[in-house]
Amino acid sequence: MGATATENGAVVAANVGEAVPVAASPTATGHGFWVASTDGTVTPEGDATMYGDAASLALAAPVVSIATTESGDGYWLLGGDGGVFTFGDARFYGSTGDIRLNQPALQLVGTRTGAGYWFVARDGGVFAFGDAGFYGSTGNLRLNQPVVGMATTPDGRGYWLVARDGGIFSFGDARFYGSTGDTHLQQPIVGMAATRDGKGYWLVARDGGIFTFGDAHFYGSTGSSALPAPVVGMVATGDGGGYWLVLGNGQFRSFGDAATIATTPIPSDGFSLVGQVVAIDPGHDGGNGADPSYIDQPIWNGREYEACDTTGTETDAGYTEHAFNFDVATRLAALLRARGATVVLTRTNDTGVGPCVNVRAAIGNQARADAFVDIHADGGPPGGRGVAVLQPVADGINNAVIGLSDELSVDIRNAFVAGTGEPYSSYDGVNGLQPRDDLAGLNLTTVPKVLIECANMRNATDAALVTNPTWRQEAATSLASGLSQYLIGFP
């Protein structure tokens, strides 16, 4: 762990990794942008002036948003934990950096005076500081889809929240002009912008599709174009006569009277996963073998009783599955967090006992994870090798996520085979996929979920792979790629 520091009330402690572009804010002239990345880097484009960034700090959470002051002579950065960092003439008015949020923070918006700001979290919780007024939130509601952004009214006495399905929530003097909450979208909504008079708004989808409501005019979209990176948000011009779409590689697409801003893509190993929640279950646990009374207790798996957990398998040389699972899970968590995702682990060390497999399922359900992956290695016949991704079978509890779990399983399988060179299992499933109805983790899930048997530890070839740290990193990177493909359509 790097040295700790405190910046404007946010305790910073652990480096979040590479720079993944996540948000942008325009200059006062509209001929430049500041692009913020998850590691705190700020990249000025066009006529933007550099006022500093958080790249030299060991951040406790990835940066998720940037907002410019009214003068254009400074900006705020927001961390996923609600920590706020100020640069130029931006002032600090408070944060939640020392408070555990129910859901990660997503976007910061400054007041018209520059003497305050709001930020919104994934559950629609709104936090107001300085002269920003609190007008309500959805923090105490169970939403169909998580919130992905917000926009404020011209006088700052109200705001809209937009959910991933395009559902709109209006507070204060913000008026409702329509939504896509009951429309089947090709791609999820990722952001919104309000018109200059506050009598309308635009919604933008991940593919750059634009939806207009109220007095918002349509100036074009990228909905039918192949993009080099997903759209992560949009910004309207000052007069409301156009807008920019912000891409996940730090580039822009301009429409209407929005100035064309030529930028060079920001190098990155992936695209932003800000706003995504991923649950990871490293199967078994290091202390299971020492407490048989605990792990042998029967639990209901949705169809029948099974053991709370098992010890797992091991290679002929004694390298244990629980150690492999935890190592790959830890590597995967680091990769996902570096890209801005919130990661929930069912266990945080490899020395404990359990928890039982039904409890592990509940952890992912309670987190309302966008994707959940159980990491395992198999103890199959010594003559067989390869990867198998286990899929849930509808049993009532998991009915609503069977289709999504099937999509997740294909993305995980394809990425894992491509990234590790591991073949489809020669003894389990068909083409690397295997439906299972006898596992609590799959039967009891209410979120999209799969279980991956990464390799066969009883096979000599696979055993040489799982004991190799380089291959375990390849396994984690491949899983991150598959999850990203499923979550945002880009690996």
N, C-alpha and C positions, 0 to 999 in steps of 0.2 A: 504494500500500500504506500502511495506517495504521501508527502507531507500534507497535513491538513491546514486549512485556512478558512477565514470567515470573510465573506464579501456581501455587504449590504444585508446582513441578517440571515444569509443562507450558508449553512455549514457545508463545506466541501471536503470530500474525503477520498473518493475513489475515481481514478481516471476512467472515462467512458469510451475511450478508443478513438477510432478514425473519424475524419470529417465527412459526414453525410449531409448534404444540403437539405434543409427542412423548411425554411420560411424566408420571406423577403419583404422588405418595406421600402417604399419609393422615396426619392428626394422631393423637396418642395417644388422643383421645376418639372418633375415627371420625366426627366432625361437621365435618370440613374436609379440604382437600387443598392441597398445593402442586403447581402445574402448571408443568412446565418446557418451554421452547420451544427450537428449534434455535439461536437467536441468543444463548442464555444467559439470557433473561428468565425470571424466576420469578413466577408469579401466585398469590397466596394466595387461597383460597376458603373459605367457612365460617369456622370458628374458627382457621384457620391464621394464624400470625404471620410477618411478613416478616423474614428475617434477612440479606437481600442477594441479589445475583445477579451474573451475569457479562455482563450486557447492555452494559456500558461498555467491555468488553475486545474487542480485535480477535482473535477466536479462530482458531486454526490449523485447527480442525475443528468441525463442528456439535456442540452438546450433544445427547446421545442418551438420557440416563437421569438420574433423580433418586432418591435414597434418603434416608429420614429416620433420624436417630440414635434409639437406644432411648428416650432421654428425650423425644424430640419437640421438643427445643430447638435443632435444627440439621439440616443436610442436606448431602449431597454431590451435586455435579453431575459427570457423566462425559462427556467428549468422545469423538468417534468415533476419535480417535487414542490413546485411553487416558489422556488428561490428566484429572486429578482436581482439582476446585475445592471448597473447604470454606467453610461458613457456619454461624454460631451456634456450638454446642458440638461440631460435627463436626471431627475432627482429621485431618491429612494423614499417611498412612502409606506413600505411594509411588504411582508411576504409571508409565505407559509413554509419557508425552508426548514423550520424547526418543528413542524407539525406533520404528523402522518396523515396524508390525504386518503380518503376512501378510494378515489380513482385519480389517475395522473392528470396534471395540468396540461392544457393544450395550446391556448392562445391568449396573448395579452393585447389589450386595446387601451391606448391612452385617452384621457379626457381632452376636450377641446382646449382647455386652458393649459394643459401640460402639468397640472398640479395634482394629478392622480391617475389611476388606472384600474381597470378590471382585468381579471383573468378567469377563464372558464375551464372546468375540469371535464373529464370524459363522461361523468354521470350528470353533467349539467349543473353542477355546483358552481356558483358564481361568488367570487371574492372581490370585494371593493376596497380600495385604499385611496388615501388623500381625499380629493373632492369628488371622487366617483361615488354615485349613489347606488344603494342596493335596492333593486326593484322586484326581486324574486328569482327563483331558480327551479330546476327540476331535480335537485340533489336528493329529495326525499321521495321521488317517484321511481317506479320501475319502468324504464323505457323499452320500447320495442327494439331500438337500435341506439348505440351510444352517440352522444353529441360529438360533432367534429369541428365546430367553429361558432363564432358569434360576430355580430355587427351592431353598431350603436346608432341611435337616431341623431339627427343634426344637433339638437340642443343638449344631448347627453343625458336626457331624462328617461331613457328607456333603451332596450336592446332586444335583439332577436337571438335565439339559439337555433342552430340547425343540426339535425341528427343525420346519421349516415344514410338513412332511407329518404332524406329530404323532408322529414317532418319539421315543422317550424313551431317554435314556442316564443310567444311575444310577452314582453314585460314592460311596465311603465307606460310611456306614451307610444311605444312601438305598436303598430297595427298589423293585423294578419291580412296578407294579400293572396295567400295560396301556398301550396306545397306540393311535393311529389310523394307524400307519405303513403298514398294509396295507389301509386303507380309502380309498375314493374320496371326497374331501371336496368340498363345494360351494365352499368358500372356504378359503384356507390358514390354518393356525394362526399366531397372532401372539403368544401368551404363555401363561403357566401360573401357578398358585398352589397351594401345598401346604396340606393340612388342618392343624389345630392340633397333632395328635399325630403327624403325619408318616406316617400309614398310608394316605394317599391324596392325590390331587391332581385339580385341574380343568385342562382345556385350553380355551382360547377361540379361536375363529376370527375372521377379519376382519369377518364379518357379525354377530358376537355369538353365534354358535352355541356351546353349552357341551357339553363331553364330560367325564364323571365316571368316576373310577377309584378302587379301594380304598374307603375309607369317606367319600369325598367325596359330598355330597348335591346333587341338582339343585334349584335354587331358582328357575329361570327363565332365559330367554335372549331375545335380540333376533333370533334366526335367521330369523324370518318377518316381521320389521318393516322398514320403510323407514327408514334412518338418515340424518341430515344429514351424517355424516362416518364414515369407517371406524373400527372398533374397533382400538385400538393396544395394548391390554393389559388386565389385570385385577388386582384386589387383593382378597384375602379379608379379612373382618372378624376382629377379635381372637379371638372365640370360635368361628370357623369356621361360624357360622350364616348366613352370607350372603356376598355379594361385590358389588363394583362393577365395571362395565365402563367403561374409559376410552376416550373417543372422541377422534378426531383434531382436533376443534375446541375441546378443553378442557372438554367437558361429560362427564357421567357418567350411567350407568343403574344403578339400585340394585335388588338382589334379596335375598330372605331378610331378615335383620335389619340389612342395610346401610342406614344413614341416607340419606334423600333429601337431596341437596345441590344447591340451586338455583344455577346458574351461568349467566353470559352467555357465549355463544360468543366465542372470541378471534379477532378479525379476522385473516384471512390470505388470500393469493392461492392457497393450495393446501394439501395435506395432507402429513404426514410420509412421506418415502421412506427413513427410517432402516432399515438392513439390506439395502437394494437396491443392487446393483452395476450400473451402466450403462456400457457401452463406446461410445465415439464415435470414428468414423473420418472426419476431415476429408479428403476425397479429394484425391489428388495432393500436390504440395509445391512451394514457391516455387523451389527450386533444381533441379528435375527437368530443365528445359530446357537447363541448362548441363552435364549429365552424361548424354548419350545412351547411352554404353556401359553405364552402370549400369541405366538404366530400360528399355533395349531387351533386356536379357538375358531368355532364356526361363525361365519357371517353370511347374510343373505345377499346373493349376487344379482337379484332381480328375477331369477328363474329357479334357483335352488341354493343350497348351502355349499360353501366352499371354505377352505382354510383362510384365515386372516391374511396370511402371506407365506412365503417359503424362503429358504436360504438362497435359492438360485443355483446356478451351475458353476463350473470352473473349467479351465484348461487342464490337460493332463499334467502340466507342470505346476498347477496350483494357483494360477491367476484367476481371481474370482469374478463372477459376473457382476456382483454388486459394486465392486471397485471400478470395473469397466463402465457400467451404467452411470455411476456418479461422475467419473472423469469426463465422459462425453457430454453429459448434461451440463456440467460446469463450463465446459468450453462453449457449448451452444448458447448458454445463457449470456456469456460475455459477448458473443457475436451479435445476438439480438439486442442486447442493451446498448451496444455501441451504435446501433442504428435507430435507437430511440424507443424501442418496444419496452413495455412493462412485462417483466418475467416473474412468474410465480412458480416456485419449486415446491414439490411435496415434501422434500426433506432437504436440509441444508448442510448435512455432514454425512460421513459414511461410518459412523461409530455407534449409531443409535439402533433402536428396535422399531420396526414398523415405519409408518402407521399402516393399519390394515388397508387392504386394497379398496374397500368401500369408502373409507375416509379419504383416500387419495382422489377418488372420483369426485367426492364432495368438494374438495379443495378447488379443483378446476371449475366446478359448477358455480361455487360461491363467488369466484373471481370473475364470472361471466366471460371466461376466456374466449377469444376469437378463434383460437386453435389450441389443441391439447395433444401432446405427444408423449407416449410411454416409451422409454428407452430400455431395451433389453438386448441380450445375446442368448442364443439358444443352446441347449444341450442335446442336440439331435444325433442321428446315427453317424459314426465316424467317417463313413464313406460319402456322406452328403455335405454340401456346403451351400452358402448363398444367403441372400436377404429375403425376408418375408414381412410384408406389412399386413397386420391383422386389422380387420374392419368390423365395426359393430353390426349386428343383425337386429332388425326392429323387434322390440319387445314391449312397447307401450311407453316406457319411461323415455327411451331415446328416439322415439319415432321421428320427431321433428328435425333431427340432425343426421339422419342416415344418408341423405343425398349429399349433404355438405361433407360428411365424413368420407364418403366415397371419393369425392373430388380431392380432399386432402390426402387420401391414401395414394392416389395416382401421382399427385405432385411430389409427395415425399419419396415414393418408389423411384420415379424417373430421375429426380435429382440425386438420390443416393447412388443409384447404379452409375450415373454419368460421372459423379464426383469421386467415387471410391474405386470403381472398376469391379465391384462385387457383383457376381451374377445373381439372377433370380434363384431362389432356393430350389434345389433339385429334389426336395422331399416334402416340402410344405407349401400348399397352395398352388395356384396356377398363375404363371407369369408374375410371380412375386407378390400376389395378393391372396389373402385368405380370410373369408368371413368367419367370425367366431361368435357363438352365443352362450359360451360357458365362462366368461370372464367378467367379474364385477366391474372392472375399470371401463369396459366397453358397454356393458348392459345398463349401467347406472348413469351414464353421461347424459347431460343435457346441453353439452356444447360439442362442436365438431371435434372428433377425437380418433386417433389411431394408436396402435401399438406396433413398434418396429422391432423385429428380431434381426439385429444388424448383421450377424454372422453366426456360424456354428462353432462354439468353443471346443467341441469334441473332435473337430476336424483339424488335421495338422496344418493345412494351408491357412484356414481361417484363424486358427490359434496364433499363428505367426503374425497375422495382421492385427488382431485385437490387442496384442501385447506391445505393439509398436506405437509410441506416442505420435509419430507423424501420421500414421493411418487414423488414429483416433481424432486428430485435428481435421483430417480430410472428412471423416464421418460427421463431425460437428458442422463443418462448413457446408457439407452437402445437405444436412438437415435444415440449416439456416436458409439455404437456397430454395429448398422445397417449400418451407413455410412461407417465405417471401413470395414465391410464385402463387401460392394459394391466397395469401392475404392481400397482395396489391397487384398481382398480375405481372410482376417483374421479379426475376431471381436476384 
